[in-house]
């Protein structure tokens, strides 16, 4: 995991930091907004300190792909490349092994 700055211009305070996988951190880079693939409107990316995950995302039935249910959710998935095949493949293996967060509950 990487320690990610939610807003790259807001400093190193704990309120501006979160854990992120390498793929998401490198895909996000320094941006805080991205276009919603449906409306093309530029919206804020998901902020784990302010936003509720369940308000923006849903797991597909197989728990391997993530679906955005809001403009922020869709823009975040697109910008962070969450559903690229290598990530989805890894998530499928986590589900099969019982390590996916949804498998643990």
C-alpha positions as CSV (number, residue, x, y, z in Angstrom):
1,X,0.0,0.0,0.0
2,X,1.0,3.6,-0.6
3,X,0.3,6.6,1.7
4,X,-1.7,8.8,-0.6
5,X,-2.3,12.6,-0.4
6,X,-6.1,13.0,-1.0
7,X,-5.4,16.6,-2.1
8,X,-1.8,17.0,-3.2
9,X,-1.8,20.7,-2.3
10,X,-3.2,20.3,1.2
11,X,-0.1,19.1,3.1
12,X,0.8,16.1,5.2
13,X,-1.8,16.2,8.0
14,X,-3.5,13.0,8.8
15,X,-6.8,14.3,7.6
16,X,-5.3,14.5,4.1
17,X,-3.7,11.0,4.0
18,X,-5.1,7.6,3.2
19,X,-3.9,4.2,2.2
20,X,-4.0,3.4,-1.5
21,X,-2.9,0.5,-3.7
22,X,0.0,1.3,-6.0
23,X,-2.2,1.2,-9.1
24,X,-4.7,3.7,-7.7
25,X,-2.1,6.0,-6.3
26,X,-0.1,6.1,-9.6
27,X,-3.2,6.5,-11.7
28,X,-4.5,9.3,-9.6
29,X,-1.2,11.2,-9.6
30,X,-1.9,14.8,-8.5
31,X,-5.5,15.2,-9.7
32,X,-8.5,15.7,-7.5
33,X,-11.2,15.8,-10.3
34,X,-12.0,13.8,-13.4
35,X,-14.8,13.6,-16.0
36,X,-17.7,11.3,-15.4
37,X,-17.6,8.9,-18.4
38,X,-21.4,9.2,-18.8
39,X,-22.1,12.9,-18.5
40,X,-18.6,14.1,-19.3
41,X,-19.0,16.6,-16.4
42,X,-15.8,17.1,-14.4
43,X,-16.5,16.1,-10.8
44,X,-14.4,15.6,-7.6
45,X,-12.8,12.2,-7.1
46,X,-13.9,10.0,-4.2
47,X,-12.6,11.4,-0.9
48,X,-12.3,8.6,1.7
49,X,-12.2,11.2,4.5
50,X,-15.5,12.9,3.4
51,X,-17.5,10.5,1.2
52,X,-19.2,7.2,2.1
53,X,-18.0,4.3,-0.1
54,X,-21.5,2.8,-0.4
55,X,-22.9,6.1,-1.7
56,X,-20.7,5.9,-4.8
57,X,-19.8,2.3,-5.5
58,X,-21.2,-1.2,-5.7
59,X,-19.4,-4.5,-6.3
60,X,-20.6,-6.6,-9.2
61,X,-22.1,-10.0,-8.3
62,X,-18.8,-11.7,-8.6
63,X,-17.1,-9.1,-6.3
64,X,-14.4,-8.6,-8.9
65,X,-15.5,-5.5,-10.7
66,X,-16.6,-2.2,-9.2
67,X,-19.5,-0.2,-10.5
68,X,-19.9,3.6,-10.0
69,X,-23.4,4.6,-9.1
70,X,-22.7,8.4,-9.0
71,X,-20.7,10.7,-11.2
72,X,-18.0,10.8,-8.6
73,X,-18.0,7.0,-8.4
74,X,-17.8,6.6,-12.2
75,X,-15.1,9.2,-12.5
76,X,-13.0,7.7,-9.7
77,X,-13.2,4.2,-11.2
78,X,-12.2,5.5,-14.7
79,X,-9.3,7.8,-13.4
80,X,-7.9,5.1,-11.0
81,X,-8.3,2.4,-13.7
82,X,-10.0,0.2,-11.0
83,X,-11.5,-2.3,-13.5
84,X,-8.5,-3.0,-15.7
85,X,-8.1,-6.7,-16.3
86,X,-5.0,-7.3,-14.1
87,X,-6.8,-5.7,-11.1
88,X,-10.1,-7.6,-11.8
89,X,-8.1,-10.8,-12.2
90,X,-6.4,-10.2,-8.8
91,X,-9.7,-9.5,-7.2
92,X,-11.2,-12.7,-8.6
93,X,-8.3,-14.6,-7.0
94,X,-8.8,-12.8,-3.7
95,X,-12.5,-13.9,-3.7
96,X,-11.6,-17.5,-4.5
97,X,-9.1,-17.6,-1.7
98,X,-11.4,-15.9,0.8
99,X,-9.3,-12.8,1.1
100,X,-11.6,-10.2,-0.6
101,X,-13.1,-7.9,2.0
102,X,-16.6,-9.0,1.1
103,X,-15.6,-12.6,1.7
104,X,-14.4,-11.8,5.2
105,X,-17.7,-10.5,6.5
